[in-house]
Amino acid sequence: METLEVNSSINKHVVWKAISLFFLFVLNVLFARYYAAATTGYVFYIFTVNAFIIQLLGFSLESGVGYYTARKSMREGRLINFSLMWTMIVTLLTLGLYYLYNYYNPGQLEFPVLYPISFVTGNMMIAFGNAIYFSKYNFVIPNVLSLIINITLIIFLIVSNEYSKVDMPLNFIPVYFYSFLVHGLLLFLSLFVVSKEEKFLMNITSKNVVKLFRYSSYAFLANILFLGLTRIDYFFIRHYCSAEDMGNYIQVSKIAQLFFILPSMISTVLFPFIAAGSKPDIKRQVNHFSTKLVMLYSGVCIALAASGYWLFPWMYGPSFEKMFVPFLLIIPGILAISGMYPYTAFFAGEDRINVNIKGSLFAFVFIVIADAALIPRYGINAAAAISSVGYFVYYWYVYLVFKKEMNVEKNTVARELVSGQA
């Protein structure tokens, strides 16, 4: 019965998330076609910098909030209160960082400070809101809200570029940044409506805060390392390569990240079942999902490898003709990371994130050293090949730990059976 519940939750989450992400993909393609490689690369570089700020200042506390929501060991109202307070703290710290940057580098800030503030605040609220919803096995509301936001952005993007008047131009880029804040606010408003808590914004005890920070500190290290090993090459490319090369590489990276969505969705559903103690033969399911993901994506990657040479420039525009070779080189890494997700979700749900930390640390160190040595000479092709090897290092480590534990478990069961028969 529990196995059916897991599969039903996965199906529900995958369907709604897929619809939302299809429109996000359309938005990304349209944005690239309207603004070309240089501007697209610049905007997504800003996203990347502020995503790092979120990871750094957010301290992955949404992981702790989700973990304790799933375990039902803390009141939801207390966790909502904590989420809002921490979002406010991160917002103020981000504002302070940009103030200091502008103070010591006057005139160097090339965009209004409200852009990153909206991005950071909105994404913090989205992270906390999604963590609470998903840990309660509610996968519909967060995905429907995301779908509405993406469709609205697509409409505004088309209108602003096709139908705006010369004397009344519509600028899409500010709306793009502000949409994250709107998304976060709507998510928390919906949480207030659907929550069964009789009392919101309850004070959270110091004991609960300590528990949240203990769990989240491990999640923070794992997440910051994962963000680093999947993004650190952006900084080397920005320094050593042209803006056009960077735009091409970021689009390749974003295609790779699309492959990680389905594994992430499956892991998101598995996590609360593991954390709550509902484990319907969970190790077998984790191994099953990992194998199926690698098999599925192998076929998709082969199809893209056969068509990408003409498909990428046709889809994104002629300025993205350098995408094909980096994509071929990053395919092994795509398969490795995709197959790894269920294993890392298992260790996170078991409160053993240290396994994930060790694997990502090995991969991160390799990628940084290799990027520094090879990107200045070989450019974005080297970046893609290095990422592939680093991703495989991470996968292989967590897989070996998981496999070793499965073998120990099987041997223990076999000994018990033999002992019982004797």
Contacts in CASP RR format, 6 or more apart in sequence:
PFRMAT RR
TARGET T0000
AUTHOR 0000-0000-0000
METHOD contacts of the structure
MODEL  1
METLEVNSSINKHVVWKAISLFFLFVLNVLFARYYAAATTGYVFYIFTVN
AFIIQLLGFSLESGVGYYTARKSMREGRLINFSLMWTMIVTLLTLGLYYL
YNYYNPGQLEFPVLYPISFVTGNMMIAFGNAIYFSKYNFVIPNVLSLIIN
ITLIIFLIVSNEYSKVDMPLNFIPVYFYSFLVHGLLLFLSLFVVSKEEKF
LMNITSKNVVKLFRYSSYAFLANILFLGLTRIDYFFIRHYCSAEDMGNYI
QVSKIAQLFFILPSMISTVLFPFIAAGSKPDIKRQVNHFSTKLVMLYSGV
CIALAASGYWLFPWMYGPSFEKMFVPFLLIIPGILAISGMYPYTAFFAGE
DRINVNIKGSLFAFVFIVIADAALIPRYGINAAAAISSVGYFVYYWYVYL
VFKKEMNVEKNTVARELVSGQA
2 273 0 8 1.000
2 278 0 8 1.000
2 280 0 8 1.000
3 280 0 8 1.000
3 281 0 8 1.000
3 285 0 8 1.000
5 273 0 8 1.000
5 278 0 8 1.000
5 280 0 8 1.000
6 269 0 8 1.000
6 270 0 8 1.000
6 273 0 8 1.000
6 280 0 8 1.000
6 285 0 8 1.000
9 137 0 8 1.000
9 139 0 8 1.000
9 269 0 8 1.000
9 273 0 8 1.000
10 265 0 8 1.000
10 266 0 8 1.000
10 269 0 8 1.000
10 270 0 8 1.000
12 139 0 8 1.000
12 140 0 8 1.000
13 134 0 8 1.000
13 139 0 8 1.000
13 143 0 8 1.000
13 265 0 8 1.000
13 268 0 8 1.000
13 269 0 8 1.000
14 262 0 8 1.000
14 265 0 8 1.000
14 266 0 8 1.000
16 139 0 8 1.000
16 140 0 8 1.000
16 143 0 8 1.000
16 144 0 8 1.000
16 147 0 8 1.000
17 139 0 8 1.000
17 143 0 8 1.000
17 261 0 8 1.000
17 265 0 8 1.000
19 143 0 8 1.000
19 147 0 8 1.000
20 143 0 8 1.000
20 144 0 8 1.000
20 146 0 8 1.000
20 147 0 8 1.000
20 150 0 8 1.000
21 258 0 8 1.000
21 261 0 8 1.000
23 147 0 8 1.000
23 150 0 8 1.000
23 151 0 8 1.000
23 154 0 8 1.000
24 146 0 8 1.000
24 150 0 8 1.000
25 258 0 8 1.000
26 150 0 8 1.000
26 154 0 8 1.000
27 150 0 8 1.000
27 153 0 8 1.000
27 154 0 8 1.000
27 157 0 8 1.000
28 254 0 8 1.000
29 315 0 8 1.000
29 316 0 8 1.000
30 154 0 8 1.000
30 157 0 8 1.000
30 158 0 8 1.000
31 40 0 8 1.000
31 43 0 8 1.000
31 157 0 8 1.000
31 172 0 8 1.000
31 176 0 8 1.000
32 40 0 8 1.000
32 251 0 8 1.000
32 316 0 8 1.000
32 317 0 8 1.000
32 320 0 8 1.000
33 316 0 8 1.000
33 317 0 8 1.000
34 157 0 8 1.000
34 161 0 8 1.000
34 172 0 8 1.000
35 43 0 8 1.000
36 317 0 8 1.000
36 319 0 8 1.000
37 243 0 8 1.000
37 244 0 8 1.000
37 247 0 8 1.000
37 248 0 8 1.000
37 251 0 8 1.000
37 316 0 8 1.000
37 319 0 8 1.000
37 320 0 8 1.000
38 243 0 8 1.000
38 244 0 8 1.000
38 247 0 8 1.000
38 319 0 8 1.000
40 247 0 8 1.000
40 250 0 8 1.000
40 251 0 8 1.000
41 243 0 8 1.000
41 246 0 8 1.000
41 247 0 8 1.000
41 250 0 8 1.000
42 243 0 8 1.000
43 173 0 8 1.000
43 176 0 8 1.000
44 247 0 8 1.000
44 250 0 8 1.000
44 254 0 8 1.000
45 234 0 8 1.000
45 238 0 8 1.000
45 246 0 8 1.000
45 250 0 8 1.000
46 111 0 8 1.000
46 115 0 8 1.000
46 116 0 8 1.000
46 119 0 8 1.000
47 119 0 8 1.000
48 231 0 8 1.000
48 234 0 8 1.000
49 116 0 8 1.000
50 94 0 8 1.000
50 116 0 8 1.000
50 119 0 8 1.000
50 120 0 8 1.000
50 123 0 8 1.000
51 123 0 8 1.000
51 227 0 8 1.000
51 231 0 8 1.000
52 227 0 8 1.000
52 228 0 8 1.000
52 231 0 8 1.000
53 94 0 8 1.000
53 97 0 8 1.000
53 116 0 8 1.000
53 120 0 8 1.000
54 90 0 8 1.000
54 120 0 8 1.000
54 123 0 8 1.000
54 124 0 8 1.000
54 127 0 8 1.000
55 220 0 8 1.000
55 223 0 8 1.000
55 224 0 8 1.000
55 227 0 8 1.000
56 224 0 8 1.000
57 89 0 8 1.000
57 90 0 8 1.000
57 93 0 8 1.000
57 94 0 8 1.000
57 120 0 8 1.000
58 86 0 8 1.000
58 90 0 8 1.000
58 124 0 8 1.000
58 220 0 8 1.000
59 213 0 8 1.000
59 216 0 8 1.000
59 217 0 8 1.000
59 220 0 8 1.000
60 216 0 8 1.000
60 217 0 8 1.000
60 219 0 8 1.000
60 220 0 8 1.000
60 222 0 8 1.000
60 223 0 8 1.000
60 224 0 8 1.000
61 82 0 8 1.000
61 83 0 8 1.000
61 86 0 8 1.000
61 128 0 8 1.000
61 212 0 8 1.000
61 213 0 8 1.000
61 216 0 8 1.000
62 83 0 8 1.000
62 127 0 8 1.000
62 128 0 8 1.000
62 129 0 8 1.000
62 130 0 8 1.000
62 131 0 8 1.000
63 131 0 8 1.000
63 215 0 8 1.000
63 216 0 8 1.000
63 219 0 8 1.000
63 220 0 8 1.000
63 223 0 8 1.000
63 348 0 8 1.000
64 131 0 8 1.000
64 212 0 8 1.000
64 215 0 8 1.000
64 216 0 8 1.000
64 219 0 8 1.000
65 79 0 8 1.000
65 82 0 8 1.000
65 83 0 8 1.000
65 128 0 8 1.000
65 131 0 8 1.000
65 132 0 8 1.000
65 135 0 8 1.000
65 212 0 8 1.000
66 79 0 8 1.000
66 131 0 8 1.000
66 132 0 8 1.000
66 134 0 8 1.000
66 135 0 8 1.000
66 272 0 8 1.000
66 275 0 8 1.000
67 135 0 8 1.000
67 215 0 8 1.000
67 275 0 8 1.000
67 348 0 8 1.000
67 349 0 8 1.000
67 351 0 8 1.000
68 74 0 8 1.000
68 79 0 8 1.000
68 208 0 8 1.000
68 211 0 8 1.000
68 212 0 8 1.000
68 215 0 8 1.000
69 76 0 8 1.000
69 79 0 8 1.000
69 131 0 8 1.000
69 132 0 8 1.000
69 135 0 8 1.000
69 136 0 8 1.000
69 272 0 8 1.000
70 135 0 8 1.000
70 136 0 8 1.000
70 271 0 8 1.000
70 272 0 8 1.000
70 275 0 8 1.000
70 276 0 8 1.000
71 275 0 8 1.000
71 276 0 8 1.000
72 276 0 8 1.000
74 204 0 8 1.000
74 208 0 8 1.000
74 211 0 8 1.000
75 197 0 8 1.000
75 202 0 8 1.000
76 132 0 8 1.000
76 195 0 8 1.000
76 196 0 8 1.000
76 197 0 8 1.000
77 195 0 8 1.000
77 197 0 8 1.000
77 199 0 8 1.000
77 200 0 8 1.000
77 201 0 8 1.000
77 202 0 8 1.000
78 202 0 8 1.000
78 203 0 8 1.000
78 204 0 8 1.000
78 205 0 8 1.000
78 208 0 8 1.000
79 132 0 8 1.000
79 204 0 8 1.000
80 132 0 8 1.000
80 188 0 8 1.000
80 191 0 8 1.000
80 192 0 8 1.000
80 195 0 8 1.000
80 197 0 8 1.000
80 200 0 8 1.000
80 201 0 8 1.000
81 200 0 8 1.000
81 201 0 8 1.000
81 202 0 8 1.000
81 203 0 8 1.000
81 204 0 8 1.000
82 204 0 8 1.000
82 208 0 8 1.000
82 209 0 8 1.000
82 212 0 8 1.000
83 125 0 8 1.000
83 128 0 8 1.000
83 129 0 8 1.000
83 132 0 8 1.000
84 125 0 8 1.000
84 128 0 8 1.000
84 188 0 8 1.000
84 201 0 8 1.000
86 124 0 8 1.000
86 128 0 8 1.000
87 121 0 8 1.000
87 122 0 8 1.000
87 124 0 8 1.000
87 125 0 8 1.000
87 128 0 8 1.000
90 120 0 8 1.000
90 121 0 8 1.000
90 124 0 8 1.000
91 117 0 8 1.000
91 120 0 8 1.000
91 121 0 8 1.000
91 124 0 8 1.000
94 116 0 8 1.000
94 117 0 8 1.000
94 120 0 8 1.000
94 121 0 8 1.000
95 113 0 8 1.000
95 117 0 8 1.000
98 109 0 8 1.000
98 113 0 8 1.000
98 116 0 8 1.000
98 117 0 8 1.000
99 113 0 8 1.000
101 108 0 8 1.000
101 109 0 8 1.000
102 108 0 8 1.000
102 109 0 8 1.000
102 113 0 8 1.000
112 174 0 8 1.000
114 177 0 8 1.000
114 178 0 8 1.000
115 174 0 8 1.000
115 177 0 8 1.000
116 177 0 8 1.000
118 177 0 8 1.000
118 178 0 8 1.000
118 180 0 8 1.000
118 181 0 8 1.000
119 177 0 8 1.000
119 180 0 8 1.000
119 181 0 8 1.000
121 180 0 8 1.000
121 181 0 8 1.000
122 180 0 8 1.000
122 181 0 8 1.000
122 183 0 8 1.000
122 184 0 8 1.000
122 185 0 8 1.000
123 180 0 8 1.000
125 181 0 8 1.000
125 183 0 8 1.000
125 184 0 8 1.000
125 185 0 8 1.000
125 187 0 8 1.000
125 188 0 8 1.000
126 180 0 8 1.000
126 183 0 8 1.000
126 184 0 8 1.000
126 187 0 8 1.000
128 188 0 8 1.000
129 142 0 8 1.000
129 184 0 8 1.000
129 187 0 8 1.000
129 188 0 8 1.000
129 191 0 8 1.000
130 142 0 8 1.000
130 187 0 8 1.000
132 191 0 8 1.000
133 139 0 8 1.000
133 141 0 8 1.000
133 142 0 8 1.000
133 187 0 8 1.000
133 191 0 8 1.000
134 142 0 8 1.000
134 268 0 8 1.000
134 269 0 8 1.000
134 271 0 8 1.000
134 272 0 8 1.000
135 271 0 8 1.000
135 272 0 8 1.000
135 275 0 8 1.000
136 272 0 8 1.000
137 269 0 8 1.000
137 272 0 8 1.000
138 194 0 8 1.000
139 269 0 8 1.000
141 190 0 8 1.000
141 194 0 8 1.000
142 187 0 8 1.000
145 183 0 8 1.000
145 186 0 8 1.000
145 187 0 8 1.000
145 190 0 8 1.000
146 183 0 8 1.000
149 179 0 8 1.000
149 182 0 8 1.000
149 183 0 8 1.000
149 186 0 8 1.000
152 179 0 8 1.000
153 175 0 8 1.000
153 176 0 8 1.000
153 179 0 8 1.000
156 170 0 8 1.000
156 172 0 8 1.000
156 175 0 8 1.000
157 172 0 8 1.000
159 170 0 8 1.000
160 169 0 8 1.000
160 170 0 8 1.000
160 171 0 8 1.000
160 172 0 8 1.000
160 175 0 8 1.000
161 172 0 8 1.000
164 170 0 8 1.000
192 200 0 8 1.000
215 351 0 8 1.000
215 353 0 8 1.000
218 353 0 8 1.000
218 354 0 8 1.000
218 357 0 8 1.000
219 348 0 8 1.000
219 353 0 8 1.000
221 353 0 8 1.000
221 357 0 8 1.000
222 344 0 8 1.000
222 348 0 8 1.000
222 353 0 8 1.000
222 356 0 8 1.000
222 357 0 8 1.000
222 360 0 8 1.000
225 357 0 8 1.000
225 360 0 8 1.000
225 361 0 8 1.000
225 363 0 8 1.000
225 364 0 8 1.000
226 360 0 8 1.000
228 364 0 8 1.000
229 360 0 8 1.000
229 363 0 8 1.000
229 364 0 8 1.000
229 367 0 8 1.000
229 387 0 8 1.000
229 390 0 8 1.000
229 391 0 8 1.000
229 394 0 8 1.000
230 253 0 8 1.000
230 257 0 8 1.000
230 337 0 8 1.000
230 387 0 8 1.000
232 364 0 8 1.000
232 367 0 8 1.000
232 368 0 8 1.000
232 371 0 8 1.000
233 249 0 8 1.000
233 367 0 8 1.000
233 371 0 8 1.000
233 375 0 8 1.000
233 383 0 8 1.000
233 386 0 8 1.000
233 387 0 8 1.000
234 246 0 8 1.000
234 249 0 8 1.000
234 250 0 8 1.000
234 253 0 8 1.000
236 371 0 8 1.000
236 372 0 8 1.000
236 375 0 8 1.000
236 376 0 8 1.000
236 383 0 8 1.000
237 245 0 8 1.000
237 246 0 8 1.000
237 249 0 8 1.000
237 375 0 8 1.000
237 379 0 8 1.000
237 380 0 8 1.000
237 383 0 8 1.000
238 246 0 8 1.000
240 375 0 8 1.000
240 376 0 8 1.000
240 379 0 8 1.000
241 249 0 8 1.000
241 375 0 8 1.000
241 379 0 8 1.000
241 380 0 8 1.000
244 319 0 8 1.000
244 322 0 8 1.000
245 322 0 8 1.000
245 379 0 8 1.000
245 380 0 8 1.000
246 380 0 8 1.000
247 320 0 8 1.000
248 319 0 8 1.000
248 320 0 8 1.000
248 321 0 8 1.000
248 322 0 8 1.000
248 323 0 8 1.000
248 326 0 8 1.000
248 380 0 8 1.000
249 323 0 8 1.000
249 326 0 8 1.000
249 380 0 8 1.000
249 383 0 8 1.000
249 384 0 8 1.000
251 312 0 8 1.000
251 316 0 8 1.000
251 320 0 8 1.000
251 323 0 8 1.000
252 323 0 8 1.000
252 326 0 8 1.000
252 327 0 8 1.000
252 330 0 8 1.000
252 380 0 8 1.000
252 384 0 8 1.000
253 330 0 8 1.000
255 304 0 8 1.000
255 327 0 8 1.000
256 327 0 8 1.000
256 330 0 8 1.000
256 333 0 8 1.000
256 334 0 8 1.000
256 337 0 8 1.000
259 297 0 8 1.000
259 300 0 8 1.000
259 334 0 8 1.000
259 337 0 8 1.000
259 338 0 8 1.000
260 334 0 8 1.000
260 337 0 8 1.000
260 338 0 8 1.000
260 341 0 8 1.000
262 293 0 8 1.000
262 338 0 8 1.000
263 289 0 8 1.000
263 293 0 8 1.000
263 337 0 8 1.000
263 338 0 8 1.000
263 339 0 8 1.000
263 340 0 8 1.000
263 341 0 8 1.000
263 342 0 8 1.000
264 341 0 8 1.000
266 289 0 8 1.000
266 293 0 8 1.000
266 341 0 8 1.000
266 342 0 8 1.000
266 345 0 8 1.000
267 341 0 8 1.000
267 342 0 8 1.000
267 344 0 8 1.000
267 345 0 8 1.000
268 345 0 8 1.000
270 282 0 8 1.000
270 285 0 8 1.000
270 286 0 8 1.000
270 289 0 8 1.000
270 342 0 8 1.000
270 345 0 8 1.000
270 346 0 8 1.000
271 345 0 8 1.000
271 348 0 8 1.000
271 349 0 8 1.000
273 279 0 8 1.000
273 280 0 8 1.000
273 282 0 8 1.000
274 282 0 8 1.000
274 345 0 8 1.000
274 346 0 8 1.000
274 348 0 8 1.000
274 349 0 8 1.000
274 350 0 8 1.000
275 349 0 8 1.000
275 351 0 8 1.000
282 346 0 8 1.000
283 346 0 8 1.000
283 402 0 8 1.000
283 405 0 8 1.000
283 406 0 8 1.000
283 409 0 8 1.000
285 342 0 8 1.000
286 342 0 8 1.000
286 343 0 8 1.000
286 345 0 8 1.000
286 346 0 8 1.000
286 402 0 8 1.000
287 342 0 8 1.000
287 402 0 8 1.000
287 406 0 8 1.000
289 342 0 8 1.000
290 339 0 8 1.000
290 340 0 8 1.000
290 341 0 8 1.000
290 342 0 8 1.000
290 343 0 8 1.000
290 399 0 8 1.000
293 338 0 8 1.000
293 339 0 8 1.000
293 341 0 8 1.000
293 342 0 8 1.000
294 335 0 8 1.000
294 338 0 8 1.000
294 339 0 8 1.000
297 334 0 8 1.000
297 335 0 8 1.000
297 338 0 8 1.000
298 335 0 8 1.000
301 331 0 8 1.000
301 334 0 8 1.000
301 335 0 8 1.000
304 311 0 8 1.000
304 327 0 8 1.000
305 327 0 8 1.000
305 328 0 8 1.000
305 331 0 8 1.000
308 323 0 8 1.000
308 324 0 8 1.000
308 327 0 8 1.000
309 324 0 8 1.000
312 320 0 8 1.000
312 321 0 8 1.000
312 323 0 8 1.000
312 324 0 8 1.000
312 327 0 8 1.000
313 320 0 8 1.000
313 321 0 8 1.000
313 323 0 8 1.000
316 323 0 8 1.000
322 380 0 8 1.000
325 381 0 8 1.000
325 384 0 8 1.000
326 380 0 8 1.000
326 381 0 8 1.000
326 383 0 8 1.000
326 384 0 8 1.000
327 384 0 8 1.000
328 384 0 8 1.000
329 381 0 8 1.000
329 384 0 8 1.000
329 385 0 8 1.000
329 388 0 8 1.000
330 384 0 8 1.000
330 385 0 8 1.000
330 387 0 8 1.000
330 388 0 8 1.000
331 388 0 8 1.000
332 388 0 8 1.000
332 389 0 8 1.000
332 391 0 8 1.000
332 392 0 8 1.000
333 387 0 8 1.000
333 388 0 8 1.000
333 389 0 8 1.000
333 390 0 8 1.000
333 391 0 8 1.000
333 392 0 8 1.000
334 388 0 8 1.000
334 391 0 8 1.000
336 388 0 8 1.000
336 390 0 8 1.000
336 391 0 8 1.000
336 392 0 8 1.000
336 394 0 8 1.000
336 395 0 8 1.000
336 396 0 8 1.000
337 391 0 8 1.000
337 394 0 8 1.000
337 395 0 8 1.000
339 395 0 8 1.000
340 391 0 8 1.000
340 394 0 8 1.000
340 395 0 8 1.000
340 398 0 8 1.000
340 399 0 8 1.000
343 398 0 8 1.000
343 399 0 8 1.000
343 402 0 8 1.000
344 356 0 8 1.000
344 398 0 8 1.000
346 402 0 8 1.000
347 353 0 8 1.000
347 355 0 8 1.000
347 356 0 8 1.000
347 398 0 8 1.000
347 401 0 8 1.000
347 402 0 8 1.000
348 356 0 8 1.000
355 398 0 8 1.000
355 401 0 8 1.000
356 398 0 8 1.000
358 397 0 8 1.000
359 393 0 8 1.000
359 394 0 8 1.000
359 397 0 8 1.000
359 398 0 8 1.000
360 394 0 8 1.000
362 393 0 8 1.000
362 394 0 8 1.000
362 397 0 8 1.000
363 390 0 8 1.000
363 391 0 8 1.000
363 393 0 8 1.000
363 394 0 8 1.000
366 386 0 8 1.000
366 389 0 8 1.000
366 390 0 8 1.000
366 393 0 8 1.000
367 386 0 8 1.000
367 387 0 8 1.000
367 390 0 8 1.000
370 382 0 8 1.000
370 386 0 8 1.000
370 389 0 8 1.000
371 382 0 8 1.000
371 383 0 8 1.000
371 386 0 8 1.000
374 382 0 8 1.000
374 386 0 8 1.000
375 382 0 8 1.000
375 383 0 8 1.000
375 386 0 8 1.000
END
